[in-house]
Amino acid sequence: MSFALPDLKLLKIFVAVVRHQGFAAAQQELNLSTSAISTYMSQLESQLGIVLCHRGRGGFSLTSKGELFHQETLRLLGELEGFERYSAALKGELRGTLNLGVLDSTVSDPALPLAEVIGAYSQEHPGVHLHLSVMSPYELQLAVLDNRLDLAIGAFSTRMNGLVYQPLYREQHWLYCSERHALFGQRRIPVELITQQRMVGRGYWSQAELARHGFKHSAATVESMEAQLILVLSGAYIGYLPEHYAQHWVEQNQLRVLSPATFGYQAPFSLILRRGRTREPLIQTFRDLLKTQLNQI
């Protein structure tokens, strides 16, 4: 007995529903009503002969078979998109969408000429639509793993299986306080006094990561560098910031580095992509351009 493949439209609706964790949350992306989404999902389950998800008052959740089917659907859709790109490349032109992710606050980093790379890429391949997202390190890895992103650039303290990590450069971080903080005007500040201050931690840092940076606990948590900068500038907290990002406020005498001999670290930046996708034309051409620009620095 032959098995008919489900309609691609149904598969894409299923993936969107899982990504948004429910029918109502997926409405805007799909431009469909919840009743229409429910109908399409029922059609897909009917074609497959299995229940993919539970929906109702208890909320949305995948069944065990739904989890397995979701992973296979992501793989299939990723391969189909890669095939479309490969077919376009055979004709001598690149088309499609390149989904790129990056950490926030990298625009001021001279070690990462991302604007120049994107400019050159767009000029050489005008048929490619670029979608750029700013996410946390964990979100970047997860998005690359499930093919929502083709490439991502960031600093990743933990690694995920199934991803390829290409080292790029190291970003210098120092511990800062603002002019509103009690330590700003002091000299020769004891390390013990610094570690007693209210410190801003990152939401994606583990307790071990926090300890490596000299602190046992944090008094506030952020998910982005801009949020970190705001809290440090408030004078209520001290916190780590990339040197390039803090430089403007240092020059304005609004921030100062605290004990650079003790507090400071370098974050290793990498380009990541899903294993098995390294030779896809859109990805390969972007990697080559990035490598060329980095070699010119």
Legacy VTK file of the C-alpha trace (Angstrom):
# vtk DataFile Version 3.0
C-alpha trace
ASCII
DATASET POLYDATA
POINTS 297 float
0.000 0.000 0.000
1.442 3.369 -1.027
1.447 6.279 1.408
0.569 9.745 0.086
2.682 12.558 1.449
0.723 15.247 3.325
0.177 18.576 1.597
3.140 20.915 2.187
0.708 23.646 3.190
-0.549 21.470 6.028
2.992 20.713 7.160
3.893 24.404 7.260
0.742 25.194 9.239
1.620 22.421 11.703
5.161 23.778 12.185
3.852 27.316 12.739
1.322 26.101 15.321
4.042 24.245 17.230
6.370 27.245 17.058
3.679 29.516 18.541
2.404 26.823 20.920
-1.228 27.127 19.910
-3.774 27.974 17.225
-4.598 31.488 18.414
-0.941 32.505 18.717
-0.257 31.294 15.149
-3.092 33.305 13.568
-1.046 36.384 12.690
1.798 34.507 11.020
-0.538 32.225 9.050
-3.162 34.894 8.345
-5.844 32.338 9.190
-8.632 32.166 11.749
-8.406 29.662 14.595
-11.280 27.668 13.080
-9.434 27.450 9.749
-6.232 26.365 11.486
-8.188 23.759 13.434
-9.692 22.436 10.185
-6.295 22.173 8.515
-4.798 20.428 11.548
-7.665 17.943 11.561
-7.053 17.281 7.853
-3.388 16.587 8.530
-4.162 14.228 11.414
-6.754 12.462 9.264
-4.233 11.960 6.448
-1.630 10.619 8.855
-4.016 8.552 10.944
-2.502 9.796 14.218
-3.210 12.481 16.800
-0.480 15.125 16.670
-1.479 17.420 19.513
-3.793 18.048 22.425
-5.695 21.325 22.373
-8.341 22.662 24.645
-8.695 24.152 28.108
-5.519 22.435 29.244
-3.512 24.304 26.616
-1.568 23.138 23.591
0.836 20.201 23.718
2.233 17.665 21.278
1.620 13.968 21.681
4.640 11.660 21.701
4.020 10.830 18.045
3.453 14.516 17.367
6.914 15.301 18.778
8.520 12.756 16.460
6.529 13.945 13.456
7.437 17.571 14.201
11.160 16.823 14.170
10.843 14.930 10.901
8.744 17.717 9.390
11.391 20.299 10.269
14.028 18.121 8.617
11.921 17.618 5.492
11.036 21.308 5.073
14.666 22.258 5.598
15.802 19.826 2.916
13.128 21.036 0.486
14.202 24.646 0.960
17.816 23.612 0.482
16.845 21.802 -2.730
15.108 24.924 -4.043
18.223 26.967 -3.330
20.448 24.387 -4.981
18.260 24.359 -8.097
18.452 28.150 -8.331
22.236 28.032 -7.899
22.532 25.607 -10.837
20.993 28.311 -13.009
23.743 30.683 -11.909
21.654 32.783 -9.552
20.915 32.693 -5.852
17.319 33.085 -4.766
15.304 32.384 -1.674
15.519 33.634 1.898
18.617 33.676 4.082
17.619 33.669 7.745
20.453 35.139 9.798
20.619 35.566 13.571
22.984 37.597 15.734
23.436 38.682 19.341
22.326 42.192 20.238
24.695 45.182 20.469
27.187 43.880 17.910
26.741 46.870 15.604
29.470 48.798 17.467
31.959 45.919 17.370
34.823 46.671 14.926
35.786 42.983 14.998
32.483 42.005 13.355
31.945 43.835 10.029
28.419 42.465 9.683
27.010 45.546 7.930
29.776 45.368 5.320
29.198 41.637 4.780
25.447 42.100 4.369
25.992 45.014 1.987
28.358 42.989 -0.199
26.094 39.938 -0.078
23.003 41.905 -1.100
24.879 43.580 -3.949
26.210 40.283 -5.305
22.951 38.365 -4.810
20.012 40.790 -5.199
17.552 37.908 -5.612
18.085 36.759 -2.008
15.722 38.045 0.668
17.548 38.542 3.979
15.773 38.075 7.298
17.874 39.282 10.251
16.922 38.427 13.843
18.447 39.440 17.185
18.228 36.725 19.855
19.894 35.379 22.983
22.651 32.734 22.620
20.287 29.901 23.571
17.571 31.107 21.202
20.079 31.416 18.351
21.263 27.834 18.765
17.744 26.475 19.045
16.590 28.395 15.952
19.519 27.080 13.883
18.892 23.564 15.130
15.246 23.551 13.999
16.022 25.385 10.721
14.288 28.671 11.612
17.716 30.243 11.127
20.276 29.247 8.499
23.231 30.905 10.238
23.841 32.667 13.536
26.690 34.660 15.060
27.232 34.863 18.793
29.105 33.755 21.898
27.965 30.340 23.094
29.115 29.144 26.524
27.367 25.802 26.014
27.165 23.842 22.773
24.361 21.813 21.254
24.668 18.546 19.365
23.902 18.811 15.668
25.477 22.236 15.188
28.776 23.243 13.572
30.714 25.994 15.398
33.177 28.047 13.333
35.400 30.267 15.542
35.500 33.927 14.500
37.083 36.211 17.136
37.033 37.086 20.849
35.045 39.956 22.371
36.505 41.735 25.430
34.187 42.321 28.409
34.932 44.413 31.527
33.044 45.021 34.746
31.543 48.531 34.877
29.813 50.910 37.260
28.242 54.264 36.430
28.844 57.764 37.729
25.779 57.327 39.932
27.344 54.377 41.767
29.167 54.757 45.100
32.330 53.093 43.705
32.701 55.442 40.737
34.988 57.980 42.391
37.001 55.553 44.524
40.536 54.380 43.860
42.178 51.056 44.715
38.875 49.382 45.457
39.272 46.038 47.292
38.054 43.035 45.327
35.982 41.952 48.317
34.086 45.263 48.235
33.325 44.899 44.521
31.929 41.386 44.938
29.561 42.702 47.631
27.860 45.080 45.172
24.521 44.445 43.512
25.444 42.814 40.229
23.496 42.266 36.994
23.558 38.712 35.648
22.510 37.305 32.271
19.422 35.141 32.033
21.368 32.603 29.974
24.220 32.314 32.501
24.362 29.258 34.713
25.424 29.542 38.347
28.828 28.152 37.354
29.166 30.826 34.659
28.320 33.543 37.182
30.942 32.162 39.575
33.576 32.180 36.827
33.000 35.903 36.524
33.647 36.436 40.233
30.163 36.528 41.773
28.107 34.089 43.841
24.716 35.602 42.999
23.115 38.411 41.003
20.665 41.059 42.140
19.083 41.544 38.695
18.788 39.588 35.473
18.713 40.702 31.835
18.391 39.032 28.448
20.178 41.671 26.349
23.158 44.021 26.465
20.949 47.083 26.121
19.016 46.043 29.230
22.330 45.439 30.998
23.585 48.901 30.059
20.391 50.550 31.333
20.701 48.863 34.723
24.393 49.710 35.063
23.764 53.356 34.080
21.061 53.529 36.757
23.758 53.398 39.436
21.918 50.678 41.317
24.015 47.859 39.856
27.381 46.928 38.450
27.724 44.606 35.483
29.767 43.260 32.598
29.573 44.923 29.186
31.468 44.491 25.910
34.300 47.020 25.741
33.196 48.376 22.349
29.609 48.805 23.521
30.524 50.673 26.732
33.209 52.870 25.123
30.890 55.781 24.292
29.759 56.130 27.928
33.321 55.708 29.193
34.415 58.617 26.997
31.523 60.672 28.396
32.751 59.841 31.917
29.483 58.078 32.687
30.992 54.596 33.078
34.257 53.273 34.472
35.925 49.877 34.527
36.244 48.207 37.926
39.510 46.407 38.702
40.421 45.234 35.175
43.250 43.095 36.576
40.647 40.930 38.351
37.350 41.314 36.535
37.267 40.781 32.802
36.886 38.030 30.263
36.873 37.384 26.536
33.772 35.899 24.912
34.642 33.641 21.948
32.341 34.432 19.013
31.411 31.743 16.505
29.391 31.334 13.356
27.002 28.409 13.768
24.979 26.376 11.303
23.196 23.067 11.351
25.339 20.025 10.594
24.787 18.839 7.020
23.997 22.295 5.610
27.523 23.625 5.063
27.421 23.243 1.272
24.092 24.949 0.642
24.774 27.845 -1.789
23.145 30.646 0.262
25.004 29.580 3.380
28.336 28.916 1.699
28.439 32.263 -0.115
27.655 34.172 3.092
30.357 32.262 4.998
32.890 33.035 2.266
32.061 36.753 2.327
32.269 36.879 6.124
35.648 35.133 6.052
36.936 37.606 3.454
35.826 40.628 5.487
37.310 39.255 8.724
40.640 38.630 6.994
40.757 42.310 5.999
40.554 43.537 9.596
LINES 1 298
297 0 1 2 3 4 5 6 7 8 9 10 11 12 13 14 15 16 17 18 19 20 21 22 23 24 25 26 27 28 29 30 31 32 33 34 35 36 37 38 39 40 41 42 43 44 45 46 47 48 49 50 51 52 53 54 55 56 57 58 59 60 61 62 63 64 65 66 67 68 69 70 71 72 73 74 75 76 77 78 79 80 81 82 83 84 85 86 87 88 89 90 91 92 93 94 95 96 97 98 99 100 101 102 103 104 105 106 107 108 109 110 111 112 113 114 115 116 117 118 119 120 121 122 123 124 125 126 127 128 129 130 131 132 133 134 135 136 137 138 139 140 141 142 143 144 145 146 147 148 149 150 151 152 153 154 155 156 157 158 159 160 161 162 163 164 165 166 167 168 169 170 171 172 173 174 175 176 177 178 179 180 181 182 183 184 185 186 187 188 189 190 191 192 193 194 195 196 197 198 199 200 201 202 203 204 205 206 207 208 209 210 211 212 213 214 215 216 217 218 219 220 221 222 223 224 225 226 227 228 229 230 231 232 233 234 235 236 237 238 239 240 241 242 243 244 245 246 247 248 249 250 251 252 253 254 255 256 257 258 259 260 261 262 263 264 265 266 267 268 269 270 271 272 273 274 275 276 277 278 279 280 281 282 283 284 285 286 287 288 289 290 291 292 293 294 295 296
